[in-house]
Amino acid sequence: MRRRLLSWYDGAARPLPWRRDADPYRVWLAETMLQQTTVAAVLPRYEAFLRRFPDLRRLARSREPEVLRAWAGLGYYARARNLRAAARRLAARPRGALPRDFDSWLALPGVGRYTAAAVCSIAFGRPCAVLDGNVARVLCRLFARRGDPRPPAAQRRLQGLAQELLDPLRPGDWNQAVMELGETVCIPGAPRCPACPVRTSCAARGAGLQGRLPRLGRKAAPEALRLDCLWIERKGRVLLWRRGADEPVLKGHWGLPEARRLRTRAGPVLRQLRHAITRYRVTLSLRRGALLGPPPAQARWVPRPRLRDFLISSLWRKSVGD
């Protein structure tokens, strides 16, 4: 099975830019961007990010707003903050050398077991198996695992299976081959079994269960969140508000102020839109407003041409018609 899957990967792997070499910085960046984000969304931003921050030292010397602007459109902005924080810690090591072992990567901000295993196996050839959603789906079908793969106990069992299957001579290629299989062939719902290089080893296919496994438990319903925001403009400058750490979404981001935060006089509705952020389904209503009194410390007047420098999230960019 290893030979068949690796042979398939050698010929069928997509020519993704982070596969051109095994540079650990680039592998780490790509795997961080790909968390909960599609390859199609990552591709243009990966190249642009590298043009702005081509190496670890450049990222470590950056300011957080620069990194967030380069990350714009990918969402889950804690990943960008953690990436920068980890880069600063790594740059302080002797000669800025990147670690080669799993535990050192796992100790960095924002680096979990998946990312640590991916970097160690792809960049350094270490025998560390990855486990993400694609790998879990492939394993559940190969071994006809009928339970929900997401609970911690199931994850531990699947991690053990992934480690057992790992090719010791080509661990990085093996990990990428299993993920590639899950993303392009062993897809959710209706797997493309005729194109699968390991279909004869698949227990789910043998039992006719390939379309019903894995059996996922019911996902929690998304939470509704309403934002009543204001467009307040004076002499070509727009009032923005820096969101606090207690906000449910976009913590620490500059955005349009919510009416509940300011003493204002609200005017007509300019725009209404819907947007999904993590587990929230956001309904945003934007009204023209007038500020009553001086702005608070969390607010700032920003010239209209510079709004893109401050409004990072696609929610705010949509709300201002960008």
Phi and psi in degrees as GROMACS dihedral restraints (atoms count N, CA, C in turn):
[ dihedral_restraints ]
;  ai    aj    ak    al  type     phi  dphi    fc
    3     4     5     6     1   -59.7    20    10
    4     5     6     7     1   -46.7    20    10
    6     7     8     9     1   -61.2    20    10
    7     8     9    10     1   -42.8    20    10
    9    10    11    12     1   -65.4    20    10
   10    11    12    13     1   -44.2    20    10
   12    13    14    15     1   -68.7    20    10
   13    14    15    16     1   -42.3    20    10
   15    16    17    18     1   -67.5    20    10
   16    17    18    19     1   -36.9    20    10
   18    19    20    21     1   -64.3    20    10
   19    20    21    22     1   -41.7    20    10
   21    22    23    24     1   -61.7    20    10
   22    23    24    25     1   -45.1    20    10
   24    25    26    27     1   -62.8    20    10
   25    26    27    28     1   -41.2    20    10
   27    28    29    30     1   -58.2    20    10
   28    29    30    31     1   -32.0    20    10
   30    31    32    33     1   -99.6    20    10
   31    32    33    34     1   -23.2    20    10
   33    34    35    36     1  -112.0    20    10
   34    35    36    37     1    -7.3    20    10
   36    37    38    39     1   -60.6    20    10
   37    38    39    40     1   135.2    20    10
   39    40    41    42     1   -65.7    20    10
   40    41    42    43     1   142.0    20    10
   42    43    44    45     1   -79.5    20    10
   43    44    45    46     1    66.9    20    10
   45    46    47    48     1   -77.1    20    10
   46    47    48    49     1   144.4    20    10
   48    49    50    51     1   -61.0    20    10
   49    50    51    52     1   -31.6    20    10
   51    52    53    54     1   -77.0    20    10
   52    53    54    55     1    -3.0    20    10
   54    55    56    57     1   -96.0    20    10
   55    56    57    58     1     1.3    20    10
   57    58    59    60     1   -69.3    20    10
   58    59    60    61     1   -32.1    20    10
   60    61    62    63     1  -149.6    20    10
   61    62    63    64     1   174.3    20    10
   63    64    65    66     1  -106.6    20    10
   64    65    66    67     1    34.5    20    10
   66    67    68    69     1   -59.9    20    10
   67    68    69    70     1   122.3    20    10
   69    70    71    72     1   -62.1    20    10
   70    71    72    73     1   -35.8    20    10
   72    73    74    75     1   -61.9    20    10
   73    74    75    76     1   -44.9    20    10
   75    76    77    78     1   -69.4    20    10
   76    77    78    79     1   -38.4    20    10
   78    79    80    81     1   -62.2    20    10
   79    80    81    82     1   -45.5    20    10
   81    82    83    84     1   -61.4    20    10
   82    83    84    85     1   -45.7    20    10
   84    85    86    87     1   -60.9    20    10
   85    86    87    88     1   -47.9    20    10
   87    88    89    90     1   -61.8    20    10
   88    89    90    91     1   -46.0    20    10
   90    91    92    93     1   -67.0    20    10
   91    92    93    94     1   -31.5    20    10
   93    94    95    96     1   -69.1    20    10
   94    95    96    97     1   -44.0    20    10
   96    97    98    99     1   -64.6    20    10
   97    98    99   100     1   -35.2    20    10
   99   100   101   102     1   -77.2    20    10
  100   101   102   103     1    -8.2    20    10
  102   103   104   105     1   -66.5    20    10
  103   104   105   106     1   117.6    20    10
  105   106   107   108     1    60.4    20    10
  106   107   108   109     1    24.1    20    10
  108   109   110   111     1  -139.6    20    10
  109   110   111   112     1   141.7    20    10
  111   112   113   114     1   -75.3    20    10
  112   113   114   115     1   156.2    20    10
  114   115   116   117     1   -58.9    20    10
  115   116   117   118     1   -40.9    20    10
  117   118   119   120     1   -60.4    20    10
  118   119   120   121     1   -38.2    20    10
  120   121   122   123     1   -73.5    20    10
  121   122   123   124     1   -32.1    20    10
  123   124   125   126     1   -77.4    20    10
  124   125   126   127     1   -36.9    20    10
  126   127   128   129     1   -49.3    20    10
  127   128   129   130     1   -55.8    20    10
  129   130   131   132     1   -69.1    20    10
  130   131   132   133     1   -30.9    20    10
  132   133   134   135     1   -78.7    20    10
  133   134   135   136     1   -29.6    20    10
  135   136   137   138     1   -61.3    20    10
  136   137   138   139     1   -49.7    20    10
  138   139   140   141     1   -63.7    20    10
  139   140   141   142     1   -41.9    20    10
  141   142   143   144     1   -66.1    20    10
  142   143   144   145     1   -39.3    20    10
  144   145   146   147     1   -63.1    20    10
  145   146   147   148     1   -42.1    20    10
  147   148   149   150     1   -66.4    20    10
  148   149   150   151     1   -33.1    20    10
  150   151   152   153     1   -64.7    20    10
  151   152   153   154     1   -34.5    20    10
  153   154   155   156     1   -82.5    20    10
  154   155   156   157     1   -37.5    20    10
  156   157   158   159     1  -130.8    20    10
  157   158   159   160     1    78.4    20    10
  159   160   161   162     1   -72.3    20    10
  160   161   162   163     1   -14.8    20    10
  162   163   164   165     1  -150.4    20    10
  163   164   165   166     1   174.3    20    10
  165   166   167   168     1   -60.5    20    10
  166   167   168   169     1   -44.7    20    10
  168   169   170   171     1   -64.1    20    10
  169   170   171   172     1   -39.5    20    10
  171   172   173   174     1   -63.6    20    10
  172   173   174   175     1   -40.3    20    10
  174   175   176   177     1   -67.3    20    10
  175   176   177   178     1   -40.7    20    10
  177   178   179   180     1   -64.2    20    10
  178   179   180   181     1   -31.2    20    10
  180   181   182   183     1   -84.9    20    10
  181   182   183   184     1    -4.6    20    10
  183   184   185   186     1   -73.9    20    10
  184   185   186   187     1   163.7    20    10
  186   187   188   189     1   -96.4    20    10
  187   188   189   190     1   149.2    20    10
  189   190   191   192     1   -56.0    20    10
  190   191   192   193     1   -44.1    20    10
  192   193   194   195     1   -58.8    20    10
  193   194   195   196     1   -34.3    20    10
  195   196   197   198     1   -62.2    20    10
  196   197   198   199     1   -44.1    20    10
  198   199   200   201     1   -66.5    20    10
  199   200   201   202     1   -41.4    20    10
  201   202   203   204     1   -64.3    20    10
  202   203   204   205     1   -37.7    20    10
  204   205   206   207     1   -65.1    20    10
  205   206   207   208     1   -40.1    20    10
  207   208   209   210     1   -68.3    20    10
  208   209   210   211     1   -23.6    20    10
  210   211   212   213     1   -87.8    20    10
  211   212   213   214     1    -9.4    20    10
  213   214   215   216     1   -51.4    20    10
  214   215   216   217     1   132.5    20    10
  216   217   218   219     1    99.3    20    10
  217   218   219   220     1   -14.9    20    10
  219   220   221   222     1   -91.0    20    10
  220   221   222   223     1   -19.4    20    10
  222   223   224   225     1    71.6    20    10
  223   224   225   226     1  -177.9    20    10
  225   226   227   228     1    46.9    20    10
  226   227   228   229     1    62.4    20    10
  228   229   230   231     1   -70.6    20    10
  229   230   231   232     1   -13.6    20    10
  231   232   233   234     1   -60.3    20    10
  232   233   234   235     1   -27.7    20    10
  234   235   236   237     1   -62.3    20    10
  235   236   237   238     1   -41.7    20    10
  237   238   239   240     1   -67.7    20    10
  238   239   240   241     1   -41.9    20    10
  240   241   242   243     1   -63.4    20    10
  241   242   243   244     1   -43.3    20    10
  243   244   245   246     1   -67.0    20    10
  244   245   246   247     1   -36.6    20    10
  246   247   248   249     1   -59.5    20    10
  247   248   249   250     1   -46.9    20    10
  249   250   251   252     1   -64.9    20    10
  250   251   252   253     1   -43.7    20    10
  252   253   254   255     1   -61.5    20    10
  253   254   255   256     1   -41.7    20    10
  255   256   257   258     1   -66.5    20    10
  256   257   258   259     1   -38.9    20    10
  258   259   260   261     1   -61.8    20    10
  259   260   261   262     1   -39.8    20    10
  261   262   263   264     1   -64.1    20    10
  262   263   264   265     1   -38.9    20    10
  264   265   266   267     1   -69.0    20    10
  265   266   267   268     1   -41.3    20    10
  267   268   269   270     1   -68.1    20    10
  268   269   270   271     1   -37.0    20    10
  270   271   272   273     1   -65.1    20    10
  271   272   273   274     1   -21.3    20    10
  273   274   275   276     1   -80.3    20    10
  274   275   276   277     1    -9.6    20    10
  276   277   278   279     1   -70.6    20    10
  277   278   279   280     1   159.8    20    10
  279   280   281   282     1   -54.4    20    10
  280   281   282   283     1   123.6    20    10
  282   283   284   285     1    58.7    20    10
  283   284   285   286     1    16.5    20    10
  285   286   287   288     1    61.0    20    10
  286   287   288   289     1    28.7    20    10
  288   289   290   291     1   -70.4    20    10
  289   290   291   292     1   135.8    20    10
  291   292   293   294     1   -80.3    20    10
  292   293   294   295     1   141.0    20    10
  294   295   296   297     1   -66.3    20    10
  295   296   297   298     1   155.7    20    10
  297   298   299   300     1  -112.2    20    10
  298   299   300   301     1    -1.2    20    10
  300   301   302   303     1  -115.1    20    10
  301   302   303   304     1   154.0    20    10
  303   304   305   306     1   -60.1    20    10
  304   305   306   307     1   -48.1    20    10
  306   307   308   309     1   -64.1    20    10
  307   308   309   310     1   -36.0    20    10
  309   310   311   312     1   -67.1    20    10
  310   311   312   313     1   -38.9    20    10
  312   313   314   315     1   -66.9    20    10
  313   314   315   316     1   -40.9    20    10
  315   316   317   318     1   -63.7    20    10
  316   317   318   319     1   -24.7    20    10
  318   319   320   321     1   -79.3    20    10
  319   320   321   322     1    -7.4    20    10
  321   322   323   324     1   -82.9    20    10
  322   323   324   325     1   152.2    20    10
  324   325   326   327     1   -58.5    20    10
  325   326   327   328     1   130.0    20    10
  327   328   329   330     1    78.7    20    10
  328   329   330   331     1     0.7    20    10
  330   331   332   333     1   -99.9    20    10
  331   332   333   334     1   116.4    20    10
  333   334   335   336     1  -100.7    20    10
  334   335   336   337     1  -171.7    20    10
  336   337   338   339     1   -62.7    20    10
  337   338   339   340     1   -39.4    20    10
  339   340   341   342     1   -62.7    20    10
  340   341   342   343     1   -51.5    20    10
  342   343   344   345     1   -63.9    20    10
  343   344   345   346     1   -42.3    20    10
  345   346   347   348     1   -60.3    20    10
  346   347   348   349     1   -43.8    20    10
  348   349   350   351     1   -67.1    20    10
  349   350   351   352     1   -39.1    20    10
  351   352   353   354     1   -63.7    20    10
  352   353   354   355     1   -47.9    20    10
  354   355   356   357     1   -65.1    20    10
  355   356   357   358     1   -45.4    20    10
  357   358   359   360     1   -64.2    20    10
  358   359   360   361     1   -38.4    20    10
  360   361   362   363     1   -78.7    20    10
  361   362   363   364     1   -44.0    20    10
  363   364   365   366     1   -76.5    20    10
  364   365   366   367     1   -43.9    20    10
  366   367   368   369     1   -85.9    20    10
  367   368   369   370     1   -29.8    20    10
  369   370   371   372     1  -123.9    20    10
  370   371   372   373     1     1.3    20    10
  372   373   374   375     1    68.1    20    10
  373   374   375   376     1    23.8    20    10
  375   376   377   378     1   -80.8    20    10
  376   377   378   379     1   145.1    20    10
  378   379   380   381     1   -79.9    20    10
  379   380   381   382     1    68.9    20    10
  381   382   383   384     1  -117.7    20    10
  382   383   384   385     1   117.7    20    10
  384   385   386   387     1   -83.4    20    10
  385   386   387   388     1   138.4    20    10
  387   388   389   390     1   -91.8    20    10
  388   389   390   391     1   153.2    20    10
  390   391   392   393     1  -139.4    20    10
  391   392   393   394     1   108.4    20    10
  393   394   395   396     1  -126.7    20    10
  394   395   396   397     1  -169.4    20    10
  396   397   398   399     1   -62.7    20    10
  397   398   399   400     1   -40.4    20    10
  399   400   401   402     1   -65.1    20    10
  400   401   402   403     1   -44.7    20    10
  402   403   404   405     1   -64.5    20    10
  403   404   405   406     1   -42.3    20    10
  405   406   407   408     1   -60.4    20    10
  406   407   408   409     1   -40.9    20    10
  408   409   410   411     1   -65.2    20    10
  409   410   411   412     1   -43.3    20    10
  411   412   413   414     1   -60.6    20    10
  412   413   414   415     1   -45.4    20    10
  414   415   416   417     1   -66.1    20    10
  415   416   417   418     1   -41.3    20    10
  417   418   419   420     1   -60.6    20    10
  418   419   420   421     1   -36.0    20    10
  420   421   422   423     1   -79.6    20    10
  421   422   423   424     1   -41.7    20    10
  423   424   425   426     1   -57.9    20    10
  424   425   426   427     1   -39.2    20    10
  426   427   428   429     1  -107.7    20    10
  427   428   429   430     1     9.1    20    10
  429   430   431   432     1    51.9    20    10
  430   431   432   433     1    47.8    20    10
  432   433   434   435     1   -78.4    20    10
  433   434   435   436     1   121.5    20    10
  435   436   437   438     1   -93.7    20    10
  436   437   438   439     1   -15.1    20    10
  438   439   440   441     1   -83.0    20    10
  439   440   441   442     1   172.3    20    10
  441   442   443   444     1   -68.0    20    10
  442   443   444   445     1   124.3    20    10
  444   445   446   447     1   -79.3    20    10
  445   446   447   448     1    -2.1    20    10
  447   448   449   450     1   -89.0    20    10
  448   449   450   451     1   -28.9    20    10
  450   451   452   453     1   -60.3    20    10
  451   452   453   454     1   154.8    20    10
  453   454   455   456     1   -55.6    20    10
  454   455   456   457     1   -41.1    20    10
  456   457   458   459     1   -64.3    20    10
  457   458   459   460     1   -40.9    20    10
  459   460   461   462     1   -66.4    20    10
  460   461   462   463     1   -38.2    20    10
  462   463   464   465     1   -62.4    20    10
  463   464   465   466     1   -39.2    20    10
  465   466   467   468     1   -65.0    20    10
  466   467   468   469     1   -40.5    20    10
  468   469   470   471     1   -65.4    20    10
  469   470   471   472     1   -42.7    20    10
  471   472   473   474     1   -67.2    20    10
  472   473   474   475     1   -36.3    20    10
  474   475   476   477     1   -61.9    20    10
  475   476   477   478     1   -39.6    20    10
  477   478   479   480     1   -63.6    20    10
  478   479   480   481     1   -41.1    20    10
  480   481   482   483     1   -63.8    20    10
  481   482   483   484     1   -43.8    20    10
  483   484   485   486     1   -60.5    20    10
  484   485   486   487     1   -41.0    20    10
  486   487   488   489     1   -67.3    20    10
  487   488   489   490     1   -37.2    20    10
  489   490   491   492     1   -66.3    20    10
  490   491   492   493     1   -37.1    20    10
  492   493   494   495     1   -79.9    20    10
  493   494   495   496     1   -19.4    20    10
  495   496   497   498     1   -52.9    20    10
  496   497   498   499     1   131.1    20    10
  498   499   500   501     1   -74.9    20    10
  499   500   501   502     1   119.4    20    10
  501   502   503   504     1   -71.2    20    10
  502   503   504   505     1   -21.2    20    10
  504   505   506   507     1   -87.9    20    10
  505   506   507   508     1   -29.2    20    10
  507   508   509   510     1  -133.6    20    10
  508   509   510   511     1    61.5    20    10
  510   511   512   513     1   -62.7    20    10
  511   512   513   514     1   -39.0    20    10
  513   514   515   516     1   -66.5    20    10
  514   515   516   517     1   -45.6    20    10
  516   517   518   519     1   -64.5    20    10
  517   518   519   520     1   -38.9    20    10
  519   520   521   522     1   -62.1    20    10
  520   521   522   523     1   -47.6    20    10
  522   523   524   525     1   -57.9    20    10
  523   524   525   526     1   -45.4    20    10
  525   526   527   528     1   -68.1    20    10
  526   527   528   529     1   -32.3    20    10
  528   529   530   531     1   -66.4    20    10
  529   530   531   532     1   -42.9    20    10
  531   532   533   534     1   -66.0    20    10
  532   533   534   535     1   -41.7    20    10
  534   535   536   537     1   -65.4    20    10
  535   536   537   538     1   -41.2    20    10
  537   538   539   540     1   -62.0    20    10
  538   539   540   541     1   -41.2    20    10
  540   541   542   543     1   -60.9    20    10
  541   542   543   544     1   -44.6    20    10
  543   544   545   546     1   -67.1    20    10
  544   545   546   547     1   -31.0    20    10
  546   547   548   549     1   -85.6    20    10
  547   548   549   550     1   -26.1    20    10
  549   550   551   552     1  -114.9    20    10
  550   551   552   553     1   -23.4    20    10
  552   553   554   555     1  -124.1    20    10
  553   554   555   556     1   -56.0    20    10
  555   556   557   558     1   -86.3    20    10
  556   557   558   559     1    60.1    20    10
  558   559   560   561     1   -83.8    20    10
  559   560   561   562     1   164.4    20    10
  561   562   563   564     1   -62.8    20    10
  562   563   564   565     1   149.9    20    10
  564   565   566   567     1    80.3    20    10
  565   566   567   568     1   -71.2    20    10
  567   568   569   570     1  -128.8    20    10
  568   569   570   571     1    82.2    20    10
  570   571   572   573     1   -64.1    20    10
  571   572   573   574     1   149.2    20    10
  573   574   575   576     1   -90.7    20    10
  574   575   576   577     1    68.7    20    10
  576   577   578   579     1   -57.4    20    10
  577   578   579   580     1   -39.2    20    10
  579   580   581   582     1   -59.2    20    10
  580   581   582   583     1   -25.0    20    10
  582   583   584   585     1   -92.1    20    10
  583   584   585   586     1    -0.5    20    10
  585   586   587   588     1   -82.6    20    10
  586   587   588   589     1   127.3    20    10
  588   589   590   591     1   -74.1    20    10
  589   590   591   592     1   -14.0    20    10
  591   592   593   594     1  -118.4    20    10
  592   593   594   595     1    25.6    20    10
  594   595   596   597     1   -62.5    20    10
  595   596   597   598     1   -31.2    20    10
  597   598   599   600     1   -72.8    20    10
  598   599   600   601     1   -13.7    20    10
  600   601   602   603     1   -99.2    20    10
  601   602   603   604     1     2.4    20    10
  603   604   605   606     1   -89.5    20    10
  604   605   606   607     1   114.2    20    10
  606   607   608   609     1   -68.6    20    10
  607   608   609   610     1   -34.5    20    10
  609   610   611   612     1   -65.8    20    10
  610   611   612   613     1   -42.6    20    10
  612   613   614   615     1   -64.0    20    10
  613   614   615   616     1   -40.0    20    10
  615   616   617   618     1   -62.4    20    10
  616   617   618   619     1   -31.2    20    10
  618   619   620   621     1   -95.8    20    10
  619   620   621   622     1     2.1    20    10
  621   622   623   624     1    71.0    20    10
  622   623   624   625     1    25.8    20    10
  624   625   626   627     1  -107.9    20    10
  625   626   627   628     1     5.9    20    10
  627   628   629   630     1   -60.6    20    10
  628   629   630   631     1   -29.5    20    10
  630   631   632   633     1   -84.5    20    10
  631   632   633   634     1    -8.8    20    10
  633   634   635   636     1  -111.9    20    10
  634   635   636   637     1    -3.0    20    10
  636   637   638   639     1  -116.6    20    10
  637   638   639   640     1   147.7    20    10
  639   640   641   642     1   -75.9    20    10
  640   641   642   643     1   157.2    20    10
  642   643   644   645     1   -93.6    20    10
  643   644   645   646     1   103.0    20    10
  645   646   647   648     1   -87.0    20    10
  646   647   648   649     1   139.8    20    10
  648   649   650   651     1   -69.3    20    10
  649   650   651   652     1   166.2    20    10
  651   652   653   654     1   -67.0    20    10
  652   653   654   655     1   131.7    20    10
  654   655   656   657     1   -77.9    20    10
  655   656   657   658     1   147.7    20    10
  657   658   659   660     1   -63.5    20    10
  658   659   660   661     1   141.7    20    10
  660   661   662   663     1   -65.8    20    10
  661   662   663   664     1   142.1    20    10
  663   664   665   666     1   -64.4    20    10
  664   665   666   667     1   149.0    20    10
  666   667   668   669     1   -89.3    20    10
  667   668   669   670     1   138.1    20    10
  669   670   671   672     1   -82.3    20    10
  670   671   672   673     1   136.6    20    10
  672   673   674   675     1  -137.0    20    10
  673   674   675   676     1   126.8    20    10
  675   676   677   678     1  -109.7    20    10
  676   677   678   679     1   130.9    20    10
  678   679   680   681     1  -119.0    20    10
  679   680   681   682     1   119.3    20    10
  681   682   683   684     1  -103.4    20    10
  682   683   684   685     1   102.3    20    10
  684   685   686   687     1  -110.5    20    10
  685   686   687   688     1   164.9    20    10
  687   688   689   690     1  -127.2    20    10
  688   689   690   691     1   140.6    20    10
  690   691   692   693     1  -102.0    20    10
  691   692   693   694     1   108.3    20    10
  693   694   695   696     1  -118.3    20    10
  694   695   696   697     1   117.1    20    10
  696   697   698   699     1  -130.7    20    10
  697   698   699   700     1   137.7    20    10
  699   700   701   702     1  -138.6    20    10
  700   701   702   703     1   124.7    20    10
  702   703   704   705     1    49.2    20    10
  703   704   705   706     1    45.3    20    10
  705   706   707   708     1    79.6    20    10
  706   707   708   709     1     6.9    20    10
  708   709   710   711     1  -116.9    20    10
  709   710   711   712     1   142.7    20    10
  711   712   713   714     1  -111.8    20    10
  712   713   714   715     1   137.9    20    10
  714   715   716   717     1   -81.7    20    10
  715   716   717   718     1   122.1    20    10
  717   718   719   720     1  -112.6    20    10
  718   719   720   721     1   160.2    20    10
  720   721   722   723     1  -129.3    20    10
  721   722   723   724     1   132.7    20    10
  723   724   725   726     1   -89.5    20    10
  724   725   726   727     1   117.2    20    10
  726   727   728   729     1   -72.5    20    10
  727   728   729   730     1   142.6    20    10
  729   730   731   732     1   -84.5    20    10
  730   731   732   733     1   177.2    20    10
  732   733   734   735     1   -73.2    20    10
  733   734   735   736     1   -12.4    20    10
  735   736   737   738     1   -90.6    20    10
  736   737   738   739     1    -1.1    20    10
  738   739   740   741     1   -74.4    20    10
  739   740   741   742     1   146.0    20    10
  741   742   743   744     1   -69.0    20    10
  742   743   744   745     1   -28.7    20    10
  744   745   746   747     1  -135.8    20    10
  745   746   747   748     1   154.3    20    10
  747   748   749   750     1    54.6    20    10
  748   749   750   751     1    48.8    20    10
  750   751   752   753     1   -62.5    20    10
  751   752   753   754     1   133.5    20    10
  753   754   755   756     1    77.0    20    10
  754   755   756   757     1     0.3    20    10
  756   757   758   759     1   -83.9    20    10
  757   758   759   760     1   148.0    20    10
  759   760   761   762     1   -77.0    20    10
  760   761   762   763     1   137.2    20    10
  762   763   764   765     1  -155.2    20    10
  763   764   765   766     1  -178.4    20    10
  765   766   767   768     1   -73.3    20    10
  766   767   768   769     1   139.9    20    10
  768   769   770   771     1   -69.2    20    10
  769   770   771   772     1   143.5    20    10
  771   772   773   774     1   -83.2    20    10
  772   773   774   775     1   146.2    20    10
  774   775   776   777     1   -58.9    20    10
  775   776   777   778     1   -31.0    20    10
  777   778   779   780     1   -70.5    20    10
  778   779   780   781     1   -12.6    20    10
  780   781   782   783     1   -93.6    20    10
  781   782   783   784     1   -14.0    20    10
  783   784   785   786     1  -131.9    20    10
  784   785   786   787     1   158.6    20    10
  786   787   788   789     1   -89.0    20    10
  787   788   789   790     1   108.5    20    10
  789   790   791   792     1  -140.0    20    10
  790   791   792   793     1   168.9    20    10
  792   793   794   795     1  -114.9    20    10
  793   794   795   796     1   115.0    20    10
  795   796   797   798     1   -83.6    20    10
  796   797   798   799     1   141.4    20    10
  798   799   800   801     1  -112.1    20    10
  799   800   801   802     1  -151.0    20    10
  801   802   803   804     1   -70.5    20    10
  802   803   804   805     1   156.1    20    10
  804   805   806   807     1   -71.5    20    10
  805   806   807   808     1   129.7    20    10
  807   808   809   810     1   -96.6    20    10
  808   809   810   811     1   -36.4    20    10
  810   811   812   813     1  -163.2    20    10
  811   812   813   814     1   146.7    20    10
  813   814   815   816     1  -130.6    20    10
  814   815   816   817     1   139.6    20    10
  816   817   818   819     1  -151.6    20    10
  817   818   819   820     1   163.4    20    10
  819   820   821   822     1  -119.1    20    10
  820   821   822   823     1   147.0    20    10
  822   823   824   825     1  -155.7    20    10
  823   824   825   826     1   144.2    20    10
  825   826   827   828     1  -103.9    20    10
  826   827   828   829     1   129.6    20    10
  828   829   830   831     1  -133.0    20    10
  829   830   831   832     1   116.1    20    10
  831   832   833   834     1    46.6    20    10
  832   833   834   835     1  -119.9    20    10
  834   835   836   837     1   -90.9    20    10
  835   836   837   838     1     6.9    20    10
  837   838   839   840     1  -103.5    20    10
  838   839   840   841     1   144.4    20    10
  840   841   842   843     1  -110.9    20    10
  841   842   843   844     1   105.9    20    10
  843   844   845   846     1   -91.7    20    10
  844   845   846   847     1   133.1    20    10
  846   847   848   849     1  -112.4    20    10
  847   848   849   850     1   116.7    20    10
  849   850   851   852     1  -111.1    20    10
  850   851   852   853     1   129.9    20    10
  852   853   854   855     1  -115.8    20    10
  853   854   855   856     1   126.3    20    10
  855   856   857   858     1  -113.4    20    10
  856   857   858   859     1   123.9    20    10
  858   859   860   861     1  -118.4    20    10
  859   860   861   862     1   151.9    20    10
  861   862   863   864     1   -74.2    20    10
  862   863   864   865     1   140.2    20    10
  864   865   866   867     1  -139.7    20    10
  865   866   867   868     1   166.3    20    10
  867   868   869   870     1  -128.2    20    10
  868   869   870   871     1   131.2    20    10
  870   871   872   873     1   -79.4    20    10
  871   872   873   874     1   133.9    20    10
  873   874   875   876     1  -105.6    20    10
  874   875   876   877     1   108.1    20    10
  876   877   878   879     1    92.5    20    10
  877   878   879   880     1  -179.3    20    10
  879   880   881   882     1   -73.0    20    10
  880   881   882   883     1   152.4    20    10
  882   883   884   885     1   -71.9    20    10
  883   884   885   886     1   148.2    20    10
  885   886   887   888     1   -73.2    20    10
  886   887   888   889     1   173.6    20    10
  888   889   890   891     1   -63.1    20    10
  889   890   891   892     1   -29.5    20    10
  891   892   893   894     1   -77.2    20    10
  892   893   894   895     1    -4.7    20    10
  894   895   896   897     1  -103.9    20    10
  895   896   897   898     1   160.0    20    10
  897   898   899   900     1  -154.9    20    10
  898   899   900   901     1   136.6    20    10
  900   901   902   903     1   -83.1    20    10
  901   902   903   904     1   128.4    20    10
  903   904   905   906     1  -127.0    20    10
  904   905   906   907     1   128.7    20    10
  906   907   908   909     1   -58.5    20    10
  907   908   909   910     1   141.4    20    10
  909   910   911   912     1   -52.7    20    10
  910   911   912   913     1   -41.4    20    10
  912   913   914   915     1   -64.3    20    10
  913   914   915   916     1   -15.7    20    10
  915   916   917   918     1  -102.1    20    10
  916   917   918   919     1     8.7    20    10
  918   919   920   921     1   -59.1    20    10
  919   920   921   922     1   -37.4    20    10
  921   922   923   924     1   -63.2    20    10
  922   923   924   925     1   -25.1    20    10
  924   925   926   927     1   -70.9    20    10
  925   926   927   928     1   -22.1    20    10
  927   928   929   930     1  -109.1    20    10
  928   929   930   931     1   -36.3    20    10
  930   931   932   933     1   -89.3    20    10
  931   932   933   934     1    97.1    20    10
  933   934   935   936     1   -89.3    20    10
  934   935   936   937     1   -45.2    20    10
  936   937   938   939     1   -67.6    20    10
  937   938   939   940     1   145.4    20    10
  939   940   941   942     1   -64.5    20    10
  940   941   942   943     1   -22.7    20    10
  942   943   944   945     1   -60.7    20    10
  943   944   945   946     1   -49.8    20    10
  945   946   947   948     1   -69.3    20    10
  946   947   948   949     1   -37.0    20    10
  948   949   950   951     1   -66.5    20    10
  949   950   951   952     1   -36.9    20    10
  951   952   953   954     1   -67.3    20    10
  952   953   954   955     1   -36.5    20    10
  954   955   956   957     1   -67.8    20    10
  955   956   957   958     1   -27.2    20    10
  957   958   959   960     1   -97.9    20    10
  958   959   960   961     1     7.8    20    10
  960   961   962   963     1    81.1    20    10
  961   962   963   964     1    24.9    20    10
